[in-house]
Amino acid sequence: MTTAVSHTPKRRLRDWSRISDEGKRAETFIACHLLKAVEGRTDLGIGDFKPGYLRDKAKREVGCIVLRDQKPWIPVEAKKSDDNLSPSLSHYQQQTGAPYAFQVIKDYDFVDADCLAQSGHPMIIPSRTFLSQLL
């Protein structure tokens, strides 16, 4: 099965606050912060970061992926409140060899944890924790 990494992010509104569907609003909110972090990390010279998304012919999808120096770094699946780990997230972490994979939950409270301290398996993490460590 071929996995396509699209270097162009999905078309998203930058003003996530105007989206009425709560799930789509959470996904767009997190994607906008990821885009800001990608641009900031590249501008600071930390590496060459690019946003994208993953989808294959079987219609498995992960809404966001961050490429670091042209290699998959962090696939991210954003959810409003669903804490059932996305099977697509695990699949794509294995397929791409990305060291990190996160299911970011918008409605969870902040947890004092280092997101990048452990690699190798997908993690469910609150958006407040994840987003506070992006840049």
N, CA, C and O atoms as a MOPAC input file, in Angstrom:
PM7 MOZYME 1SCF
protein

 N      0.85500 1    -1.17800 1     0.00000 1
 C      0.00000 1     0.00000 1     0.00000 1
 C      0.89800 1     1.23800 1     0.00000 1
 O      1.80700 1     1.35500 1     0.82200 1
 N      0.64200 1     2.13300 1    -0.90400 1
 C      1.44100 1     3.34400 1    -1.00500 1
 C      0.84800 1     4.44000 1    -0.14300 1
 O     -0.36100 1     4.67500 1    -0.15100 1
 N      1.71500 1     5.10600 1     0.59900 1
 C      1.30100 1     6.22600 1     1.42400 1
 C      1.76900 1     7.49600 1     0.75500 1
 O      2.93900 1     7.61000 1     0.38800 1
 N      0.89200 1     8.43700 1     0.59400 1
 C      1.26000 1     9.71400 1    -0.00600 1
 C      1.34000 1    10.76900 1     1.08500 1
 O      0.39000 1    10.98300 1     1.83800 1
 N      2.49000 1    11.42100 1     1.15500 1
 C      2.63600 1    12.55800 1     2.05700 1
 C      2.43400 1    13.79400 1     1.21700 1
 O      3.22900 1    14.07900 1     0.32100 1
 N      1.38900 1    14.52300 1     1.49400 1
 C      1.15100 1    15.76200 1     0.77700 1
 C      1.84600 1    16.88500 1     1.52800 1
 O      1.62600 1    17.07800 1     2.72400 1
 N      2.68500 1    17.62000 1     0.81800 1
 C      3.40800 1    18.73000 1     1.43500 1
 C      2.54500 1    19.97900 1     1.54500 1
 O      2.91300 1    20.93900 1     2.22200 1
 N      1.41700 1    19.96100 1     0.88800 1
 C      0.50600 1    21.08100 1     0.97100 1
 C     -0.55900 1    20.74700 1     2.00200 1
 O     -1.25300 1    19.74000 1     1.86300 1
 N     -0.70400 1    21.57900 1     3.04600 1
 C     -1.73200 1    21.25500 1     4.03200 1
 C     -3.12700 1    21.32800 1     3.42100 1
 O     -3.35000 1    21.98700 1     2.40500 1
 N     -4.04400 1    20.64100 1     4.06000 1
 C     -5.43200 1    20.73800 1     3.63700 1
 C     -5.81600 1    22.21200 1     3.63500 1
 O     -5.25000 1    23.01500 1     4.37600 1
 N     -6.76100 1    22.54700 1     2.81100 1
 C     -7.25900 1    23.92500 1     2.83200 1
 C     -8.02400 1    24.11500 1     4.13700 1
 O     -8.96600 1    23.38100 1     4.43800 1
 N     -7.60800 1    25.09100 1     4.88200 1
 C     -8.24300 1    25.35900 1     6.17500 1
 C     -8.45800 1    26.85700 1     6.33000 1
 O     -7.69000 1    27.67700 1     5.82600 1
 N     -9.49900 1    27.17500 1     7.02600 1
 C     -9.70400 1    28.57100 1     7.39700 1
 C     -8.68800 1    28.93000 1     8.46600 1
 O     -8.42300 1    28.12700 1     9.36100 1
 N     -8.12600 1    30.10000 1     8.38800 1
 C     -7.19700 1    30.52600 1     9.43100 1
 C     -7.96100 1    31.02600 1    10.65700 1
 O     -7.42100 1    31.04200 1    11.76300 1
 N     -9.20300 1    31.43000 1    10.46300 1
 C    -10.01100 1    31.89700 1    11.58700 1
 C    -10.87600 1    30.73400 1    12.06700 1
 O    -12.04900 1    30.61900 1    11.71200 1
 N    -10.26300 1    29.87500 1    12.88500 1
 C    -10.94700 1    28.69500 1    13.39000 1
 C    -12.15200 1    29.03200 1    14.25600 1
 O    -13.04900 1    28.20500 1    14.41400 1
 N    -12.18500 1    30.24800 1    14.82300 1
 C    -13.27300 1    30.62100 1    15.73600 1
 C    -14.62700 1    30.71800 1    15.04000 1
 O    -15.66000 1    30.71000 1    15.70900 1
 N    -14.64200 1    30.80900 1    13.72500 1
 C    -15.89600 1    30.94600 1    12.97900 1
 C    -16.46400 1    29.60500 1    12.51300 1
 O    -17.50100 1    29.57500 1    11.85100 1
 N    -15.81400 1    28.51800 1    12.84300 1
 C    -16.28200 1    27.19000 1    12.42400 1
 C    -17.28500 1    26.67600 1    13.45300 1
 O    -16.97700 1    26.59000 1    14.64200 1
 N    -18.48000 1    26.33700 1    12.99100 1
 C    -19.53900 1    25.95100 1    13.93000 1
 C    -19.40700 1    24.50800 1    14.42300 1
 O    -19.74300 1    24.22900 1    15.57400 1
 N    -18.93100 1    23.59200 1    13.59300 1
 C    -18.75800 1    22.20100 1    14.00200 1
 C    -17.58900 1    22.12100 1    14.98700 1
 O    -16.46500 1    22.49000 1    14.65000 1
 N    -17.85700 1    21.63800 1    16.20300 1
 C    -16.84100 1    21.64600 1    17.25900 1
 C    -15.63100 1    20.77100 1    16.93500 1
 O    -14.50200 1    21.13700 1    17.26400 1
 N    -15.84700 1    19.63700 1    16.30600 1
 C    -14.73600 1    18.76100 1    15.93400 1
 C    -13.84000 1    19.39100 1    14.88800 1
 O    -12.61600 1    19.35100 1    15.00600 1
 N    -14.45000 1    19.97700 1    13.85700 1
 C    -13.67100 1    20.64700 1    12.80300 1
 C    -12.97700 1    21.89200 1    13.35300 1
 O    -11.86300 1    22.22300 1    12.94500 1
 N    -13.64100 1    22.57300 1    14.27600 1
 C    -13.02600 1    23.75700 1    14.89900 1
 C    -11.78300 1    23.34400 1    15.69500 1
 O    -10.75800 1    24.02300 1    15.62500 1
 N    -11.85700 1    22.25900 1    16.43900 1
 C    -10.70800 1    21.77400 1    17.21000 1
 C     -9.56600 1    21.37700 1    16.28000 1
 O     -8.41000 1    21.70600 1    16.54600 1
 N     -9.87600 1    20.67400 1    15.19500 1
 C     -8.84900 1    20.25500 1    14.24400 1
 C     -8.17200 1    21.46800 1    13.59000 1
 O     -6.95100 1    21.49500 1    13.43600 1
 N     -8.96100 1    22.45000 1    13.21400 1
 C     -8.41000 1    23.63800 1    12.56800 1
 C     -7.60200 1    24.48200 1    13.55600 1
 O     -6.55900 1    25.02800 1    13.19500 1
 N     -8.07000 1    24.58900 1    14.77800 1
 C     -7.34200 1    25.30800 1    15.83300 1
 C     -5.93800 1    24.71700 1    16.00000 1
 O     -4.94800 1    25.44800 1    16.02200 1
 N     -5.86500 1    23.40100 1    16.11600 1
 C     -4.57600 1    22.73200 1    16.31900 1
 C     -3.71500 1    22.84300 1    15.05800 1
 O     -2.50900 1    23.07200 1    15.15400 1
 N     -4.31900 1    22.68500 1    13.88800 1
 C     -3.56700 1    22.80100 1    12.63100 1
 C     -2.98300 1    24.20400 1    12.45900 1
 O     -1.85800 1    24.34500 1    11.97900 1
 N     -3.71800 1    25.22900 1    12.83700 1
 C     -3.20500 1    26.60500 1    12.73900 1
 C     -2.00500 1    26.80900 1    13.65100 1
 O     -1.04300 1    27.47600 1    13.26900 1
 N     -2.04900 1    26.24700 1    14.84200 1
 C     -0.90600 1    26.34500 1    15.75400 1
 C      0.28700 1    25.54500 1    15.23900 1
 O      1.43300 1    25.96400 1    15.40100 1
 N      0.02500 1    24.40600 1    14.62500 1
 C      1.11600 1    23.62700 1    14.02600 1
 C      1.78000 1    24.42200 1    12.89100 1
 O      3.00500 1    24.44400 1    12.77900 1
 N      0.97800 1    25.05900 1    12.06900 1
 C      1.51600 1    25.86700 1    10.97400 1
 C      2.39400 1    26.99800 1    11.51200 1
 O      3.47000 1    27.26900 1    10.97900 1
 N      1.92300 1    27.65100 1    12.57000 1
 C      2.71700 1    28.71700 1    13.18700 1
 C      4.04400 1    28.17500 1    13.71200 1
 O      5.08100 1    28.82100 1    13.56000 1
 N      4.01900 1    27.00200 1    14.32400 1
 C      5.24000 1    26.39300 1    14.86400 1
 C      6.19400 1    25.98400 1    13.74500 1
 O      7.40400 1    26.17100 1    13.86400 1
 N      5.65900 1    25.42900 1    12.66100 1
 C      6.47700 1    25.03000 1    11.51900 1
 C      7.19200 1    26.26200 1    10.94100 1
 O      8.39700 1    26.23100 1    10.69100 1
 N      6.44400 1    27.32400 1    10.73600 1
 C      7.04100 1    28.55000 1    10.19900 1
 C      8.06600 1    29.12700 1    11.16400 1
 O      9.13600 1    29.56200 1    10.73800 1
 N      7.75900 1    29.13800 1    12.45200 1
 C      8.67100 1    29.69200 1    13.45200 1
 C      9.95500 1    28.89600 1    13.57700 1
 O     11.03700 1    29.47900 1    13.63500 1
 N      9.85600 1    27.56700 1    13.61900 1
 C     11.05100 1    26.72100 1    13.72900 1
 C     11.94700 1    26.87900 1    12.49900 1
 O     13.17200 1    26.91400 1    12.62000 1
 N     11.34000 1    26.97400 1    11.32600 1
 C     12.12600 1    27.17600 1    10.10600 1
 C     12.79400 1    28.54300 1    10.13400 1
 O     13.97800 1    28.65900 1     9.81700 1
 N     12.05300 1    29.57300 1    10.50600 1
 C     12.60600 1    30.93400 1    10.56700 1
 C     13.74200 1    31.04400 1    11.57700 1
 O     14.68100 1    31.81200 1    11.36400 1
 N     13.67400 1    30.29300 1    12.67000 1
 C     14.72400 1    30.32400 1    13.68700 1
 C     15.95300 1    29.49900 1    13.29300 1
 O     16.96300 1    29.52200 1    13.99600 1
 N     15.87600 1    28.77900 1    12.19000 1
 C     17.00900 1    27.99300 1    11.72300 1
 C     17.17400 1    26.66100 1    12.44700 1
 O     18.25200 1    26.06600 1    12.41000 1
 N     16.12600 1    26.19300 1    13.09800 1
 C     16.18300 1    24.91400 1    13.82200 1
 C     16.22100 1    23.75000 1    12.83200 1
 O     16.73400 1    22.67700 1    13.14800 1
 N     15.68500 1    23.96500 1    11.65200 1
 C     15.61900 1    22.95500 1    10.60700 1
 C     14.69200 1    23.44000 1     9.51600 1
 O     14.19100 1    24.56300 1     9.56000 1
 N     14.46900 1    22.58400 1     8.54100 1
 C     13.53000 1    22.89100 1     7.46600 1
 C     12.24900 1    22.12200 1     7.75400 1
 O     12.18600 1    20.91000 1     7.54600 1
 N     11.23600 1    22.82000 1     8.22800 1
 C      9.97400 1    22.20300 1     8.63600 1
 C      8.89100 1    22.52000 1     7.61500 1
 O      8.80500 1    23.63400 1     7.09800 1
 N      8.06100 1    21.50700 1     7.33500 1
 C      6.95400 1    21.69100 1     6.40700 1
 C      5.72500 1    20.96500 1     6.95800 1
 O      5.83900 1    19.88800 1     7.54400 1
 N      4.55100 1    21.56800 1     6.76000 1
 C      3.31300 1    20.88200 1     7.16100 1
 C      2.78700 1    20.02200 1     6.01800 1
 O      3.12400 1    20.24800 1     4.85600 1
 N      1.98000 1    19.06100 1     6.34500 1
 C      1.32600 1    18.24500 1     5.33900 1
 C      0.25500 1    17.39500 1     5.97300 1
 O     -0.10400 1    17.60500 1     7.13100 1
 N     -0.25100 1    16.45100 1     5.23700 1
 C     -1.20700 1    15.49800 1     5.78200 1
 C     -0.99700 1    14.16500 1     5.08500 1
 O     -0.34300 1    14.09700 1     4.04400 1
 N     -1.54700 1    13.11700 1     5.65300 1
 C     -1.36100 1    11.76300 1     5.13100 1
 C     -2.70200 1    11.14500 1     4.76700 1
 O     -3.67600 1    11.24100 1     5.51400 1
 N     -2.72700 1    10.51100 1     3.60500 1
 C     -3.91200 1     9.77100 1     3.19400 1
 C     -3.46000 1     8.71800 1     2.19000 1
 O     -2.59800 1     8.98100 1     1.35300 1
 N     -4.04500 1     7.52400 1     2.27600 1
 C     -3.69300 1     6.48600 1     1.31500 1
 C     -4.93500 1     6.07200 1     0.52300 1
 O     -6.02700 1     6.60200 1     0.72700 1
 N     -4.74200 1     5.12100 1    -0.37500 1
 C     -5.84300 1     4.67700 1    -1.23700 1
 C     -6.96100 1     4.01200 1    -0.45200 1
 O     -8.10300 1     3.96600 1    -0.91000 1
 N     -6.63200 1     3.49300 1     0.74000 1
 C     -7.64900 1     2.87800 1     1.60100 1
 C     -8.40000 1     3.93500 1     2.41100 1
 O     -9.22100 1     3.60000 1     3.26600 1
 N     -8.12000 1     5.20000 1     2.14200 1
 C     -8.77400 1     6.35000 1     2.78900 1
 C     -8.40700 1     6.50600 1     4.26600 1
 O     -9.10700 1     7.19500 1     5.00800 1
 N     -7.30500 1     5.86400 1     4.69700 1
 C     -6.79600 1     6.13600 1     6.04600 1
 C     -6.15800 1     7.51000 1     5.99200 1
 O     -5.47700 1     7.86300 1     5.03000 1
 N     -6.39200 1     8.27300 1     7.04000 1
 C     -5.92100 1     9.65500 1     7.02600 1
 C     -5.45100 1    10.08800 1     8.40300 1
 O     -5.99600 1     9.67600 1     9.42700 1
 N     -4.43200 1    10.92500 1     8.40200 1
 C     -4.01400 1    11.66500 1     9.58800 1
 C     -4.01700 1    13.12000 1     9.15700 1
 O     -3.38600 1    13.48200 1     8.16500 1
 N     -4.72400 1    13.94700 1     9.89900 1
 C     -4.98400 1    15.32300 1     9.50000 1
 C     -3.76400 1    16.21000 1     9.34500 1
 O     -3.79000 1    17.14400 1     8.54400 1
 N     -2.70500 1    15.95300 1    10.07900 1
 C     -1.50900 1    16.79300 1    10.00500 1
 C     -0.26600 1    15.92700 1    10.16400 1
 O     -0.26500 1    14.94000 1    10.89900 1
 N      0.77600 1    16.31400 1     9.47100 1
 C      2.09700 1    15.74500 1     9.71600 1
 C      3.10000 1    16.87400 1     9.57100 1
 O      2.96900 1    17.73600 1     8.70100 1
 N      4.09600 1    16.85600 1    10.43200 1
 C      5.18300 1    17.82000 1    10.34000 1
 C      6.39500 1    17.07000 1     9.81500 1
 O      6.81100 1    16.05500 1    10.37300 1
 N      6.95200 1    17.59400 1     8.72900 1
 C      8.18700 1    17.05800 1     8.17100 1
 C      9.34000 1    17.91200 1     8.68200 1
 O      9.25500 1    19.14000 1     8.70600 1
 N     10.40900 1    17.25600 1     9.08600 1
 C     11.60800 1    17.95300 1     9.53400 1
 C     12.75400 1    17.53100 1     8.62100 1
 O     13.11600 1    16.35600 1     8.56100 1
 N     13.31100 1    18.49100 1     7.92300 1
 C     14.38500 1    18.21300 1     6.96500 1
 C     13.98900 1    17.10500 1     5.99600 1
 O     14.76300 1    16.18500 1     5.73500 1
 N     12.77900 1    17.20800 1     5.47300 1
 C     12.18300 1    16.33000 1     4.46200 1
 C     11.90100 1    14.91200 1     4.95800 1
 O     11.68100 1    14.01000 1     4.14900 1
 N     11.90500 1    14.70300 1     6.27300 1
 C     11.59000 1    13.39000 1     6.83900 1
 C     10.37800 1    13.51900 1     7.75900 1
 O     10.24700 1    14.51900 1     8.46500 1
 N      9.48800 1    12.52100 1     7.76100 1
 C      8.34900 1    12.55900 1     8.67800 1
 C      8.83900 1    12.66600 1    10.12000 1
 O      9.68900 1    11.89100 1    10.56100 1
 N      8.29100 1    13.63700 1    10.84500 1
 C      8.72700 1    13.87300 1    12.21900 1
 C      7.58400 1    13.61300 1    13.20000 1
 O      7.72300 1    12.81800 1    14.12900 1
 N      6.45100 1    14.29100 1    12.98500 1
 C      5.32800 1    14.14000 1    13.92000 1
 C      3.99800 1    14.09500 1    13.15800 1
 O      3.54100 1    15.12700 1    12.66600 1
 N      3.37100 1    12.91800 1    13.05300 1
 C      1.98200 1    12.90100 1    12.61400 1
 C      1.08500 1    13.30000 1    13.79400 1
 O      1.31800 1    12.89600 1    14.93300 1
 N      0.07700 1    14.08600 1    13.50200 1
 C     -0.82300 1    14.58700 1    14.54500 1
 C     -2.26700 1    14.38500 1    14.11300 1
 O     -2.67200 1    14.79800 1    13.02600 1
 N     -3.02300 1    13.75100 1    14.97200 1
 C     -4.46500 1    13.62600 1    14.77400 1
 C     -5.12800 1    14.46900 1    15.85400 1
 O     -4.91800 1    14.23800 1    17.04500 1
 N     -5.91500 1    15.43100 1    15.44500 1
 C     -6.56300 1    16.34800 1    16.37900 1
 C     -8.00600 1    15.92600 1    16.62100 1
 O     -8.73400 1    15.59500 1    15.68600 1
 N     -8.40400 1    15.94100 1    17.87600 1
 C     -9.77200 1    15.57500 1    18.26300 1
 C    -10.28100 1    16.56800 1    19.29800 1
 O     -9.50300 1    17.15800 1    20.04700 1
 N    -11.58400 1    16.74100 1    19.32800 1
 C    -12.17700 1    17.59400 1    20.34900 1
 C    -12.13700 1    16.90200 1    21.70700 1
 O    -11.69700 1    17.48700 1    22.69600 1
 N    -12.59900 1    15.64900 1    21.75100 1
 C    -12.66200 1    14.96500 1    23.04100 1
 C    -12.45900 1    13.45500 1    22.94800 1
 O    -12.39600 1    12.79200 1    23.98300 1
 N    -12.35700 1    12.89700 1    21.76300 1
 C    -12.25600 1    11.45000 1    21.57700 1
 C    -10.88100 1    10.95100 1    21.99100 1
 O     -9.87400 1    11.30700 1    21.37800 1
 N    -10.84000 1    10.12100 1    23.03700 1
 C     -9.55400 1     9.60800 1    23.50600 1
 C     -9.32300 1     8.15100 1    23.10300 1
 O     -8.46400 1     7.48200 1    23.67600 1
 N    -10.08200 1     7.65600 1    22.12200 1
 C     -9.79800 1     6.34700 1    21.52600 1
 C     -8.72400 1     6.57200 1    20.47000 1
 O     -8.94600 1     7.28900 1    19.49400 1
 N     -7.57200 1     5.96200 1    20.66500 1
 C     -6.45100 1     6.19100 1    19.77100 1
 C     -6.80100 1     5.83100 1    18.32900 1
 O     -7.28500 1     4.73400 1    18.04900 1
 N     -6.55400 1     6.75600 1    17.43500 1
 C     -6.83600 1     6.55600 1    16.02300 1
 C     -5.94900 1     5.44900 1    15.45500 1
 O     -4.72700 1     5.52900 1    15.57400 1
 N     -6.53500 1     4.41700 1    14.84100 1
 C     -5.71900 1     3.36600 1    14.23400 1
 C     -4.84800 1     3.90900 1    13.09800 1
 O     -3.76300 1     3.38400 1    12.84800 1
 N     -5.31100 1     4.94800 1    12.41400 1
 C     -4.52400 1     5.54600 1    11.33600 1
 C     -3.23700 1     6.16900 1    11.86600 1
 O     -2.21300 1     6.14600 1    11.18400 1
 N     -3.27800 1     6.72200 1    13.06500 1
 C     -2.08900 1     7.34200 1    13.65000 1
 C     -0.99800 1     6.29700 1    13.87700 1
 O      0.16100 1     6.52300 1    13.52800 1
 N     -1.36100 1     5.16600 1    14.45500 1
 C     -0.40100 1     4.07500 1    14.66100 1
 C      0.12500 1     3.54800 1    13.32700 1
 O      1.32400 1     3.32400 1    13.15800 1
 N     -0.79200 1     3.36000 1    12.39300 1
 C     -0.41600 1     2.86600 1    11.07100 1
 C      0.62500 1     3.78000 1    10.42000 1
 O      1.65400 1     3.31200 1     9.93300 1
 N      0.35000 1     5.06600 1    10.41600 1
 C      1.25600 1     5.98800 1     9.73300 1
 C      2.57200 1     6.19200 1    10.47800 1
 O      3.59900 1     6.44800 1     9.84900 1
 N      2.56200 1     6.08500 1    11.77500 1
 C      3.84300 1     6.18800 1    12.47400 1
 C      4.73500 1     5.01700 1    12.06400 1
 O      5.93000 1     5.19500 1    11.82600 1
 N      4.15900 1     3.83200 1    11.98300 1
 C      4.93000 1     2.66100 1    11.56100 1
 C      5.37400 1     2.77200 1    10.10500 1
 O      6.51500 1     2.45400 1     9.77200 1
 N      4.46600 1     3.22400 1     9.24000 1
 C      4.77200 1     3.31000 1     7.80800 1
 C      5.84300 1     4.35400 1     7.49800 1
 O      6.69300 1     4.13600 1     6.63500 1
 N      5.80100 1     5.47400 1     8.19300 1
 C      6.72700 1     6.57300 1     7.88200 1
 C      8.01100 1     6.52300 1     8.70700 1
 O      9.01600 1     7.12600 1     8.32900 1
 N      7.98200 1     5.80800 1     9.83000 1
 C      9.14000 1     5.79900 1    10.71700 1
 C      9.27700 1     7.07400 1    11.52900 1
 O     10.34400 1     7.34500 1    12.07900 1
 N      8.21800 1     7.85700 1    11.61200 1
 C      8.25700 1     9.09500 1    12.40400 1
 C      8.53900 1     8.76100 1    13.86700 1
 O      7.93500 1     7.83700 1    14.41000 1
 N      9.44000 1     9.49000 1    14.50900 1
 C      9.77200 1     9.16600 1    15.89500 1
 C      8.63900 1     9.46000 1    16.88000 1
 O      8.54900 1     8.82900 1    17.93300 1
 N      7.78700 1    10.40500 1    16.54200 1
 C      6.69500 1    10.80800 1    17.43700 1
 C      5.37300 1    10.73000 1    16.69600 1
 O      5.33000 1    10.84000 1    15.47100 1
 N      4.29000 1    10.53800 1    17.44500 1
 C      2.92900 1    10.59300 1    16.90500 1
 C      2.00600 1    10.97100 1    18.05500 1
 O      2.07000 1    10.38900 1    19.13700 1
 N      1.14900 1    11.95200 1    17.80500 1
 C      0.28500 1    12.44000 1    18.86900 1
 C     -1.16400 1    12.54000 1    18.42300 1
 O     -1.46900 1    13.00200 1    17.32400 1
 N     -2.04700 1    12.09300 1    19.30600 1
 C     -3.46000 1    12.40300 1    19.18000 1
 C     -3.70300 1    13.50900 1    20.19300 1
 O     -3.64400 1    13.29000 1    21.40300 1
 N     -3.97300 1    14.67800 1    19.68600 1
 C     -4.08300 1    15.86800 1    20.51300 1
 C     -5.55600 1    16.13200 1    20.79700 1
 O     -6.36000 1    16.28200 1    19.87800 1
 N     -5.90100 1    16.18800 1    22.08900 1
 C     -7.29300 1    16.32800 1    22.51200 1
 C     -7.53000 1    17.75700 1    23.01600 1
 O     -6.91200 1    18.19600 1    23.98500 1
 N     -8.42200 1    18.45900 1    22.34800 1
 C     -8.69100 1    19.86700 1    22.66200 1
 C     -9.28300 1    20.06600 1    24.05400 1
 O     -8.92400 1    21.02000 1    24.74200 1
 N    -10.18000 1    19.18600 1    24.47700 1
 C    -10.91500 1    19.41300 1    25.72400 1
 C    -10.22700 1    18.88400 1    26.97900 1
 O    -10.81200 1    18.95100 1    28.06000 1
 N     -9.03000 1    18.37100 1    26.87600 1
 C     -8.31900 1    17.88600 1    28.06500 1
 C     -7.59100 1    19.03100 1    28.75800 1
 O     -7.15900 1    19.98900 1    28.11800 1
 N     -7.46400 1    18.91500 1    30.06700 1
 C     -6.72400 1    19.90400 1    30.84300 1
 C     -5.22000 1    19.72700 1    30.66900 1
 O     -4.74800 1    18.63900 1    30.33900 1
 N     -4.48300 1    20.79000 1    30.89100 1
 C     -3.02600 1    20.78900 1    30.79900 1
 C     -2.42300 1    19.72900 1    31.71700 1
 O     -2.88000 1    19.53800 1    32.84400 1
 N     -1.39900 1    19.04600 1    31.22500 1
 C     -0.63300 1    18.08500 1    32.00100 1
 C      0.82300 1    18.51600 1    31.89400 1
 O      1.31100 1    18.79500 1    30.79900 1
 N      1.50800 1    18.57000 1    33.00700 1
 C      2.91300 1    18.97000 1    33.00500 1
 C      3.76900 1    17.77500 1    32.58300 1
 O      4.21700 1    16.99000 1    33.41800 1
 N      3.98600 1    17.65400 1    31.27100 1
 C      4.75100 1    16.53200 1    30.72000 1
 C      5.48600 1    17.01100 1    29.48000 1
 O      5.00100 1    17.88500 1    28.76200 1
 N      6.64700 1    16.44100 1    29.23300 1
 C      7.42900 1    16.75300 1    28.04600 1
 C      6.97700 1    15.83300 1    26.91600 1
 O      7.21800 1    14.62700 1    26.96000 1
 N      6.32500 1    16.39700 1    25.91100 1
 C      5.79000 1    15.60300 1    24.80100 1
 C      6.87500 1    14.83800 1    24.05500 1
 O      6.64300 1    13.72000 1    23.59600 1
 N      8.04000 1    15.42300 1    23.93300 1
 C      9.09700 1    14.82900 1    23.12700 1
 C     10.08500 1    14.00200 1    23.95200 1
 O     11.15200 1    13.63700 1    23.45900 1
 N      9.73600 1    13.70900 1    25.19800 1
 C     10.62900 1    12.92800 1    26.06100 1
 C     10.63300 1    11.45300 1    25.67100 1
 O     11.63400 1    10.76100 1    25.86100 1
 N      9.52600 1    10.97400 1    25.13000 1
 C      9.42200 1     9.57000 1    24.73100 1
 C      9.05900 1     9.49700 1    23.26400 1
 O      8.21300 1    10.25100 1    22.78300 1
 N      9.69200 1     8.60200 1    22.56800 1
 C      9.32300 1     8.38600 1    21.17600 1
 C      9.01600 1     6.90000 1    20.97900 1
 O      9.21100 1     6.07900 1    21.87500 1
 N      8.53800 1     6.58700 1    19.79300 1
 C      8.34800 1     5.18900 1    19.45500 1
 C      6.91700 1     4.70600 1    19.41100 1
 O      6.62600 1     3.72800 1    18.72200 1
 N      6.01500 1     5.35400 1    20.11900 1
 C      4.62400 1     4.91800 1    20.07900 1
 C      3.71100 1     6.13900 1    20.17300 1
 O      4.07400 1     7.14300 1    20.78600 1
 N      2.52300 1     6.05400 1    19.56300 1
 C      1.59400 1     7.18800 1    19.60200 1
 C      1.15300 1     7.50700 1    21.03100 1
 O      0.97800 1     6.61400 1    21.85900 1
 N      0.98300 1     8.77500 1    21.29000 1
 C      0.54700 1     9.22900 1    22.61100 1
 C     -0.69000 1    10.10500 1    22.47600 1
 O     -0.84000 1    10.85400 1    21.51100 1
 N     -1.56700 1     9.99400 1    23.45800 1
 C     -2.70500 1    10.90400 1    23.57100 1
 C     -2.28200 1    12.00100 1    24.52700 1
 O     -1.79600 1    11.72700 1    25.62400 1
 N     -2.46800 1    13.24400 1    24.10700 1
 C     -1.97000 1    14.36600 1    24.91400 1
 C     -2.92500 1    15.55000 1    24.80300 1
 O     -3.50000 1    15.78000 1    23.74000 1
 N     -3.09800 1    16.30100 1    25.88700 1
 C     -3.96300 1    17.48700 1    25.82700 1
 C     -3.38500 1    18.54900 1    24.89400 1
 O     -2.16900 1    18.71800 1    24.81000 1
 N     -4.25600 1    19.24900 1    24.20500 1
 C     -3.78400 1    20.29500 1    23.29100 1
 C     -3.00500 1    21.37500 1    24.03400 1
 O     -2.02500 1    21.90100 1    23.50600 1
 N     -3.42400 1    21.70900 1    25.23800 1
 C     -2.72700 1    22.75600 1    26.00000 1
 C     -1.28200 1    22.35700 1    26.28500 1
 O     -0.38800 1    23.20300 1    26.25900 1
 N     -1.05000 1    21.08900 1    26.55400 1
 C      0.30200 1    20.58800 1    26.80000 1
 C      1.09800 1    20.58600 1    25.49800 1
 O      2.21100 1    21.10900 1    25.44600 1
 N      0.53000 1    20.00000 1    24.45700 1
 C      1.20900 1    19.88600 1    23.17100 1
 C      1.54900 1    21.25000 1    22.58700 1
 O      2.68900 1    21.50400 1    22.19900 1
 N      0.55900 1    22.11500 1    22.52900 1
 C      0.75600 1    23.42100 1    21.88000 1
 C      1.74000 1    24.29800 1    22.65300 1
 O      2.41700 1    25.13600 1    22.05700 1
 N      1.82600 1    24.11700 1    23.95700 1
 C      2.75000 1    24.93100 1    24.75000 1
 C      4.20500 1    24.58000 1    24.47400 1
 O      5.10400 1    25.32800 1    24.85800 1
 N      4.44800 1    23.45500 1    23.81400 1
 C      5.82100 1    22.99300 1    23.58800 1
 C      6.25100 1    23.03500 1    22.12200 1
 O      7.34800 1    22.58600 1    21.78900 1
 N      5.41700 1    23.55700 1    21.26300 1
 C      5.75100 1    23.54200 1    19.84200 1
 C      6.86400 1    24.50400 1    19.45200 1
 O      7.69600 1    24.18400 1    18.60300 1
 N      6.88100 1    25.66300 1    20.05900 1
 C      7.87700 1    26.67500 1    19.66700 1
 C      8.44800 1    27.35300 1    20.87300 1
 O      9.29900 1    28.23200 1    20.74200 1

